[in-house]
Amino acid sequence: MSLSNFDLNQNYYSFSENNSTPIVFIHGVGLDHQMWEPQIEAFKNYSTLTYDLLGHGKTPWSKENLDFEDFSNQLNQLLNHLKLEKIYLVGFSLGSLIALNFAAKYQDKIEKLILIGTTYKRSDQERALVLDRYNQAKLNKPISKMALKRWFSDEYLKNHPKTYDLFMNILQKNPDDHKNFLKAYKLFANHKDDLEIIKKIKTKTLVITGSLDPGSTPLMSKELCKDLVNADFIEIKNGKHLCSIECSDDVNINIEKFIKN
């Protein structure tokens, strides 16, 4: 059974029920549920839930600011709406930071946690680069093509024009969507790691990063694994930031193995 709908709080979601613990996927900043298409296809024998974050895709947001509490509450409301008591939680980029915050608050709801392309202990230089991109976005400068170059290899984009078109389309925002994108991007760009939150998480965790990811480096993921109580690290060979798409077979195999063990 598949449901694509809005809950009572106007959160857009797509839920496929298959009599198993659901795998819930949280997308990254500026994106929407469509980024998880390779995973939904690969895990069609599992229950899966994708949704649009507040102010992204089809989910509205009208308040002045956005914070991790808002995002955690959104996911909790959605799980309550669908009566889901236990989940596997997968987060990408900003979604992985949301997943960490959610895991610290609602640990009893998470069977296992998977973080893809997460940031941790950014250097001053790495932080400055992200803030610079945020400032460019604030000035309405075109950043979509640069983003895709960071997220995918040139060869992949050349050989997959449909993926290129899909992401360019998702990243083109109308004025209201752009305002909400900036609220989430500001949160991501200014994020500071909270060791207290990290140490709270006892859930078995898998941290996945592409070996060629320039902004969420393997070193960051290794550092995060050291500070998490119960975490393993997988490096995806030749993967960039969106290795979940470009190297989807590798990523999906590792997610499934982790869930099953």
JOPE-V483664 format. One record per pair of residues at least 24 apart in sequence whose ideal C-beta (glycine too) atoms are under 10 Angstrom apart, sorted by the first residue. I is the first residue (numbers start at 1). GAP is how many residues later the second one is. If there is no record, write none. Layout:
i:I gap:GAP
i:I gap:GAP
This chain:
i:1 gap:46
i:2 gap:38
i:2 gap:42
i:2 gap:46
i:3 gap:46
i:3 gap:79
i:4 gap:29
i:4 gap:46
i:4 gap:54
i:5 gap:76
i:5 gap:77
i:6 gap:45
i:6 gap:46
i:6 gap:52
i:6 gap:53
i:6 gap:54
i:6 gap:75
i:7 gap:44
i:7 gap:52
i:7 gap:67
i:7 gap:70
i:7 gap:71
i:7 gap:72
i:7 gap:73
i:7 gap:74
i:7 gap:75
i:8 gap:69
i:8 gap:70
i:8 gap:72
i:8 gap:73
i:9 gap:45
i:9 gap:50
i:9 gap:51
i:9 gap:64
i:9 gap:65
i:9 gap:68
i:9 gap:69
i:9 gap:72
i:10 gap:44
i:10 gap:48
i:10 gap:49
i:10 gap:50
i:10 gap:51
i:11 gap:40
i:11 gap:41
i:11 gap:42
i:11 gap:43
i:11 gap:47
i:11 gap:48
i:11 gap:49
i:11 gap:63
i:11 gap:64
i:11 gap:66
i:11 gap:67
i:11 gap:70
i:12 gap:38
i:12 gap:39
i:12 gap:40
i:12 gap:41
i:12 gap:44
i:12 gap:45
i:12 gap:46
i:12 gap:47
i:12 gap:48
i:12 gap:66
i:13 gap:36
i:13 gap:37
i:13 gap:38
i:13 gap:39
i:13 gap:45
i:13 gap:46
i:13 gap:65
i:13 gap:68
i:13 gap:69
i:14 gap:26
i:14 gap:34
i:14 gap:35
i:14 gap:36
i:14 gap:37
i:14 gap:38
i:15 gap:32
i:15 gap:33
i:15 gap:34
i:15 gap:35
i:15 gap:36
i:15 gap:63
i:15 gap:66
i:15 gap:67
i:15 gap:69
i:16 gap:24
i:16 gap:27
i:16 gap:28
i:16 gap:29
i:16 gap:30
i:16 gap:31
i:16 gap:32
i:16 gap:33
i:16 gap:34
i:17 gap:29
i:17 gap:30
i:17 gap:31
i:17 gap:32
i:17 gap:65
i:17 gap:67
i:18 gap:25
i:18 gap:26
i:18 gap:27
i:18 gap:28
i:18 gap:29
i:18 gap:30
i:19 gap:26
i:19 gap:27
i:19 gap:28
i:20 gap:25
i:20 gap:26
i:20 gap:27
i:20 gap:28
i:20 gap:68
i:20 gap:239
i:21 gap:25
i:21 gap:26
i:21 gap:63
i:21 gap:64
i:21 gap:65
i:21 gap:66
i:21 gap:67
i:21 gap:90
i:21 gap:91
i:21 gap:238
i:22 gap:24
i:22 gap:25
i:22 gap:26
i:22 gap:27
i:22 gap:57
i:22 gap:60
i:22 gap:62
i:22 gap:63
i:22 gap:64
i:22 gap:65
i:22 gap:66
i:22 gap:67
i:22 gap:89
i:23 gap:24
i:23 gap:25
i:23 gap:26
i:23 gap:27
i:23 gap:64
i:23 gap:65
i:23 gap:66
i:23 gap:67
i:23 gap:88
i:23 gap:89
i:23 gap:91
i:23 gap:232
i:23 gap:233
i:23 gap:236
i:24 gap:24
i:24 gap:25
i:24 gap:26
i:24 gap:27
i:24 gap:51
i:24 gap:54
i:24 gap:55
i:24 gap:58
i:24 gap:60
i:24 gap:63
i:24 gap:64
i:24 gap:65
i:24 gap:66
i:24 gap:67
i:24 gap:75
i:24 gap:78
i:24 gap:85
i:24 gap:86
i:25 gap:24
i:25 gap:25
i:25 gap:26
i:25 gap:63
i:25 gap:64
i:25 gap:65
i:25 gap:66
i:25 gap:67
i:25 gap:70
i:25 gap:74
i:25 gap:89
i:25 gap:91
i:25 gap:219
i:26 gap:24
i:26 gap:25
i:26 gap:27
i:26 gap:45
i:26 gap:48
i:26 gap:49
i:26 gap:63
i:26 gap:64
i:26 gap:65
i:26 gap:66
i:26 gap:67
i:26 gap:68
i:26 gap:69
i:26 gap:70
i:26 gap:71
i:26 gap:72
i:26 gap:73
i:26 gap:76
i:26 gap:89
i:26 gap:90
i:27 gap:24
i:27 gap:25
i:27 gap:26
i:27 gap:29
i:27 gap:30
i:27 gap:63
i:27 gap:64
i:27 gap:65
i:27 gap:66
i:27 gap:67
i:27 gap:68
i:27 gap:71
i:27 gap:143
i:27 gap:217
i:28 gap:25
i:28 gap:28
i:28 gap:63
i:28 gap:64
i:28 gap:65
i:28 gap:66
i:28 gap:67
i:28 gap:68
i:28 gap:69
i:28 gap:70
i:28 gap:88
i:28 gap:89
i:28 gap:123
i:28 gap:156
i:28 gap:160
i:28 gap:188
i:28 gap:213
i:28 gap:214
i:28 gap:216
i:29 gap:24
i:29 gap:26
i:29 gap:27
i:29 gap:63
i:29 gap:64
i:29 gap:65
i:29 gap:66
i:29 gap:68
i:29 gap:105
i:29 gap:108
i:29 gap:118
i:29 gap:152
i:29 gap:153
i:29 gap:154
i:29 gap:155
i:29 gap:156
i:29 gap:157
i:29 gap:158
i:29 gap:159
i:29 gap:160
i:30 gap:26
i:30 gap:63
i:30 gap:64
i:30 gap:107
i:30 gap:113
i:30 gap:114
i:30 gap:117
i:30 gap:137
i:30 gap:140
i:30 gap:141
i:30 gap:143
i:30 gap:147
i:30 gap:148
i:30 gap:150
i:30 gap:151
i:30 gap:152
i:30 gap:154
i:30 gap:155
i:30 gap:158
i:31 gap:25
i:31 gap:26
i:31 gap:61
i:31 gap:62
i:31 gap:63
i:31 gap:64
i:31 gap:116
i:31 gap:120
i:31 gap:136
i:31 gap:139
i:31 gap:140
i:31 gap:150
i:31 gap:211
i:32 gap:24
i:32 gap:25
i:32 gap:26
i:32 gap:27
i:32 gap:138
i:33 gap:24
i:33 gap:25
i:33 gap:26
i:34 gap:132
i:34 gap:133
i:34 gap:135
i:34 gap:136
i:35 gap:57
i:35 gap:58
i:35 gap:60
i:35 gap:116
i:35 gap:131
i:35 gap:132
i:35 gap:135
i:35 gap:207
i:35 gap:209
i:35 gap:210
i:36 gap:54
i:36 gap:56
i:36 gap:59
i:36 gap:208
i:36 gap:209
i:36 gap:212
i:37 gap:126
i:37 gap:129
i:37 gap:208
i:37 gap:211
i:38 gap:125
i:38 gap:204
i:38 gap:206
i:38 gap:207
i:38 gap:208
i:38 gap:209
i:38 gap:210
i:38 gap:211
i:38 gap:213
i:38 gap:214
i:39 gap:51
i:39 gap:53
i:39 gap:77
i:39 gap:205
i:39 gap:206
i:39 gap:209
i:39 gap:212
i:39 gap:213
i:39 gap:216
i:41 gap:207
i:41 gap:211
i:42 gap:206
i:42 gap:207
i:42 gap:209
i:42 gap:210
i:42 gap:211
i:42 gap:213
i:42 gap:214
i:43 gap:45
i:43 gap:47
i:43 gap:209
i:43 gap:212
i:43 gap:213
i:43 gap:216
i:45 gap:211
i:46 gap:42
i:46 gap:210
i:46 gap:213
i:47 gap:35
i:47 gap:37
i:47 gap:40
i:47 gap:41
i:48 gap:40
i:48 gap:42
i:49 gap:26
i:49 gap:29
i:49 gap:30
i:49 gap:33
i:49 gap:35
i:49 gap:38
i:49 gap:40
i:50 gap:40
i:51 gap:24
i:51 gap:27
i:53 gap:41
i:53 gap:42
i:53 gap:45
i:53 gap:127
i:53 gap:131
i:54 gap:126
i:54 gap:129
i:54 gap:130
i:55 gap:121
i:55 gap:122
i:55 gap:124
i:55 gap:125
i:55 gap:126
i:55 gap:127
i:55 gap:128
i:55 gap:129
i:56 gap:38
i:56 gap:114
i:56 gap:117
i:56 gap:121
i:56 gap:124
i:56 gap:125
i:56 gap:128
i:57 gap:113
i:57 gap:120
i:59 gap:121
i:60 gap:116
i:60 gap:117
i:60 gap:120
i:61 gap:115
i:61 gap:116
i:61 gap:118
i:61 gap:119
i:61 gap:122
i:61 gap:123
i:62 gap:114
i:62 gap:117
i:62 gap:118
i:63 gap:117
i:63 gap:120
i:64 gap:115
i:64 gap:119
i:65 gap:118
i:65 gap:121
i:65 gap:122
i:66 gap:114
i:66 gap:116
i:66 gap:117
i:66 gap:118
i:66 gap:119
i:66 gap:120
i:66 gap:121
i:66 gap:122
i:67 gap:34
i:67 gap:116
i:67 gap:117
i:67 gap:120
i:68 gap:26
i:68 gap:29
i:68 gap:30
i:68 gap:32
i:68 gap:33
i:68 gap:34
i:68 gap:36
i:68 gap:37
i:68 gap:119
i:68 gap:123
i:68 gap:126
i:68 gap:129
i:69 gap:32
i:69 gap:36
i:70 gap:28
i:70 gap:113
i:70 gap:114
i:70 gap:117
i:71 gap:24
i:71 gap:26
i:71 gap:27
i:71 gap:28
i:71 gap:30
i:71 gap:31
i:71 gap:113
i:71 gap:116
i:72 gap:26
i:72 gap:27
i:72 gap:28
i:72 gap:29
i:72 gap:30
i:72 gap:31
i:72 gap:32
i:72 gap:33
i:72 gap:34
i:73 gap:29
i:73 gap:32
i:74 gap:24
i:74 gap:28
i:75 gap:24
i:75 gap:26
i:75 gap:27
i:75 gap:30
i:75 gap:31
i:75 gap:34
i:76 gap:26
i:76 gap:29
i:76 gap:30
i:76 gap:33
i:79 gap:27
i:79 gap:30
i:80 gap:29
i:84 gap:25
i:85 gap:24
i:86 gap:24
i:86 gap:25
i:86 gap:26
i:87 gap:24
i:87 gap:25
i:87 gap:26
i:88 gap:24
i:88 gap:25
i:88 gap:26
i:88 gap:118
i:88 gap:167
i:88 gap:170
i:88 gap:171
i:89 gap:24
i:89 gap:25
i:89 gap:26
i:89 gap:114
i:89 gap:116
i:90 gap:24
i:90 gap:25
i:90 gap:26
i:90 gap:116
i:90 gap:118
i:90 gap:154
i:90 gap:161
i:90 gap:165
i:90 gap:169
i:91 gap:24
i:91 gap:25
i:91 gap:26
i:91 gap:27
i:92 gap:24
i:92 gap:25
i:92 gap:26
i:92 gap:116
i:92 gap:124
i:92 gap:149
i:92 gap:150
i:92 gap:151
i:92 gap:152
i:92 gap:153
i:93 gap:24
i:93 gap:25
i:93 gap:26
i:93 gap:58
i:93 gap:95
i:93 gap:120
i:93 gap:122
i:93 gap:123
i:93 gap:148
i:93 gap:149
i:93 gap:151
i:94 gap:24
i:94 gap:25
i:94 gap:90
i:94 gap:91
i:94 gap:93
i:94 gap:94
i:94 gap:95
i:94 gap:97
i:96 gap:24
i:96 gap:111
i:96 gap:112
i:96 gap:113
i:96 gap:120
i:96 gap:125
i:96 gap:128
i:97 gap:90
i:97 gap:91
i:97 gap:94
i:97 gap:96
i:97 gap:97
i:97 gap:100
i:98 gap:86
i:98 gap:89
i:98 gap:90
i:99 gap:102
i:99 gap:104
i:99 gap:106
i:100 gap:93
i:100 gap:94
i:100 gap:97
i:100 gap:98
i:100 gap:100
i:100 gap:101
i:100 gap:103
i:100 gap:105
i:100 gap:124
i:100 gap:128
i:101 gap:93
i:101 gap:96
i:101 gap:100
i:102 gap:99
i:103 gap:94
i:103 gap:95
i:103 gap:97
i:103 gap:98
i:103 gap:99
i:103 gap:100
i:103 gap:102
i:103 gap:125
i:104 gap:90
i:104 gap:92
i:104 gap:93
i:104 gap:94
i:104 gap:95
i:104 gap:96
i:104 gap:97
i:104 gap:98
i:104 gap:99
i:105 gap:92
i:105 gap:95
i:105 gap:96
i:107 gap:93
i:107 gap:94
i:107 gap:95
i:107 gap:96
i:108 gap:95
i:109 gap:94
i:110 gap:91
i:110 gap:92
i:110 gap:93
i:110 gap:94
i:110 gap:95
i:111 gap:92
i:111 gap:93
i:111 gap:148
i:112 gap:91
i:112 gap:92
i:112 gap:93
i:112 gap:94
i:112 gap:118
i:112 gap:143
i:112 gap:146
i:112 gap:147
i:112 gap:149
i:113 gap:88
i:113 gap:90
i:113 gap:91
i:113 gap:92
i:113 gap:93
i:113 gap:94
i:113 gap:115
i:113 gap:117
i:113 gap:118
i:113 gap:145
i:114 gap:90
i:114 gap:91
i:114 gap:92
i:114 gap:93
i:114 gap:94
i:114 gap:120
i:114 gap:137
i:114 gap:140
i:114 gap:141
i:114 gap:144
i:114 gap:145
i:115 gap:90
i:115 gap:91
i:115 gap:92
i:115 gap:93
i:115 gap:94
i:115 gap:101
i:115 gap:106
i:115 gap:109
i:115 gap:110
i:115 gap:113
i:115 gap:116
i:115 gap:118
i:116 gap:90
i:116 gap:91
i:116 gap:92
i:116 gap:93
i:116 gap:94
i:116 gap:97
i:116 gap:100
i:116 gap:105
i:116 gap:118
i:116 gap:120
i:116 gap:123
i:116 gap:125
i:116 gap:126
i:116 gap:127
i:116 gap:128
i:116 gap:135
i:116 gap:138
i:116 gap:139
i:117 gap:34
i:117 gap:90
i:117 gap:91
i:117 gap:92
i:117 gap:93
i:117 gap:96
i:117 gap:98
i:117 gap:99
i:117 gap:100
i:117 gap:103
i:117 gap:104
i:117 gap:119
i:117 gap:122
i:117 gap:123
i:117 gap:124
i:117 gap:125
i:117 gap:126
i:117 gap:127
i:118 gap:89
i:118 gap:90
i:118 gap:91
i:118 gap:95
i:118 gap:98
i:118 gap:102
i:118 gap:103
i:118 gap:106
i:119 gap:69
i:119 gap:72
i:119 gap:74
i:119 gap:94
i:119 gap:96
i:119 gap:97
i:119 gap:98
i:119 gap:101
i:119 gap:102
i:119 gap:105
i:120 gap:71
i:120 gap:73
i:120 gap:78
i:120 gap:87
i:120 gap:96
i:120 gap:97
i:120 gap:99
i:120 gap:100
i:120 gap:101
i:120 gap:102
i:120 gap:103
i:120 gap:104
i:120 gap:105
i:120 gap:106
i:120 gap:107
i:120 gap:108
i:121 gap:72
i:121 gap:74
i:121 gap:96
i:121 gap:98
i:121 gap:99
i:121 gap:102
i:121 gap:103
i:121 gap:105
i:121 gap:106
i:122 gap:67
i:122 gap:69
i:122 gap:70
i:122 gap:71
i:122 gap:93
i:122 gap:94
i:122 gap:95
i:122 gap:98
i:123 gap:94
i:123 gap:96
i:123 gap:97
i:126 gap:88
i:126 gap:89
i:126 gap:90
i:126 gap:91
i:126 gap:94
i:127 gap:62
i:127 gap:63
i:127 gap:64
i:127 gap:65
i:129 gap:60
i:129 gap:85
i:129 gap:86
i:130 gap:55
i:130 gap:58
i:130 gap:59
i:130 gap:60
i:130 gap:61
i:130 gap:85
i:131 gap:55
i:131 gap:58
i:131 gap:59
i:132 gap:57
i:133 gap:52
i:133 gap:55
i:133 gap:56
i:133 gap:82
i:134 gap:48
i:134 gap:51
i:134 gap:52
i:134 gap:53
i:134 gap:54
i:134 gap:55
i:134 gap:56
i:135 gap:54
i:137 gap:36
i:137 gap:41
i:137 gap:44
i:137 gap:45
i:137 gap:48
i:137 gap:49
i:137 gap:52
i:138 gap:40
i:138 gap:44
i:138 gap:47
i:138 gap:48
i:140 gap:33
i:140 gap:35
i:140 gap:38
i:140 gap:42
i:142 gap:29
i:142 gap:30
i:143 gap:28
i:143 gap:42
i:144 gap:24
i:144 gap:25
i:144 gap:26
i:144 gap:27
i:144 gap:28
i:144 gap:29
i:145 gap:26
i:147 gap:24
i:147 gap:94
i:147 gap:95
i:148 gap:92
i:148 gap:93
i:148 gap:94
i:149 gap:65
i:149 gap:91
i:150 gap:62
i:150 gap:63
i:150 gap:64
i:150 gap:65
i:150 gap:66
i:150 gap:90
i:150 gap:91
i:150 gap:92
i:151 gap:59
i:151 gap:62
i:151 gap:63
i:151 gap:64
i:151 gap:89
i:151 gap:90
i:151 gap:91
i:151 gap:92
i:151 gap:94
i:151 gap:95
i:152 gap:87
i:152 gap:88
i:152 gap:89
i:152 gap:90
i:152 gap:91
i:152 gap:93
i:152 gap:94
i:153 gap:57
i:153 gap:59
i:153 gap:85
i:153 gap:86
i:153 gap:87
i:153 gap:89
i:153 gap:93
i:153 gap:94
i:155 gap:83
i:155 gap:91
i:156 gap:82
i:156 gap:84
i:156 gap:86
i:156 gap:89
i:156 gap:90
i:156 gap:91
i:157 gap:89
i:160 gap:85
i:160 gap:86
i:163 gap:79
i:163 gap:82
i:163 gap:83
i:166 gap:79
i:167 gap:75
i:167 gap:78
i:193 gap:27
i:193 gap:30
i:193 gap:31
i:193 gap:34
i:195 gap:32
i:198 gap:26
i:198 gap:28
i:198 gap:29
i:198 gap:30
i:198 gap:31
i:198 gap:33
i:199 gap:28
i:199 gap:29
i:199 gap:30
i:200 gap:29
i:201 gap:26
i:201 gap:27
i:201 gap:28
i:201 gap:29
i:201 gap:30
i:202 gap:26
i:202 gap:27
i:202 gap:28
i:203 gap:25
i:203 gap:26
i:203 gap:27
i:203 gap:28
i:204 gap:24
i:204 gap:25
i:204 gap:26
i:204 gap:27
i:204 gap:28
i:204 gap:54
i:204 gap:57
i:205 gap:24
i:205 gap:25
i:205 gap:26
i:205 gap:27
i:205 gap:28
i:205 gap:53
i:206 gap:25
i:206 gap:26
i:206 gap:27
i:206 gap:28
i:206 gap:48
i:206 gap:49
i:206 gap:51
i:206 gap:52
i:206 gap:53
i:206 gap:55
i:207 gap:24
i:207 gap:25
i:207 gap:26
i:207 gap:27
i:207 gap:28
i:208 gap:24
i:208 gap:25
i:208 gap:26
i:208 gap:27
i:208 gap:28
i:208 gap:31
i:208 gap:35
i:208 gap:36
i:208 gap:39
i:208 gap:42
i:208 gap:43
i:208 gap:46
i:208 gap:47
i:208 gap:50
i:209 gap:24
i:209 gap:25
i:209 gap:26
i:209 gap:27
i:209 gap:30
i:209 gap:32
i:209 gap:34
i:210 gap:25
i:210 gap:26
i:210 gap:27
i:210 gap:28
i:210 gap:29
i:210 gap:30
i:210 gap:31
i:210 gap:32
i:210 gap:33
i:210 gap:34
i:210 gap:36
i:210 gap:37
i:210 gap:40
i:210 gap:41
i:211 gap:24
i:211 gap:25
i:211 gap:26
i:211 gap:27
i:211 gap:28
i:211 gap:29
i:211 gap:32
i:211 gap:36
i:212 gap:24
i:212 gap:25
i:212 gap:26
i:212 gap:27
i:212 gap:28
i:212 gap:29
i:212 gap:31
i:212 gap:34
i:213 gap:26
i:213 gap:27
i:213 gap:28
i:213 gap:29
i:213 gap:30
i:214 gap:26
i:214 gap:27
i:215 gap:25
i:215 gap:26
i:216 gap:24
i:216 gap:25
i:216 gap:27
i:232 gap:26
i:232 gap:29
i:234 gap:24
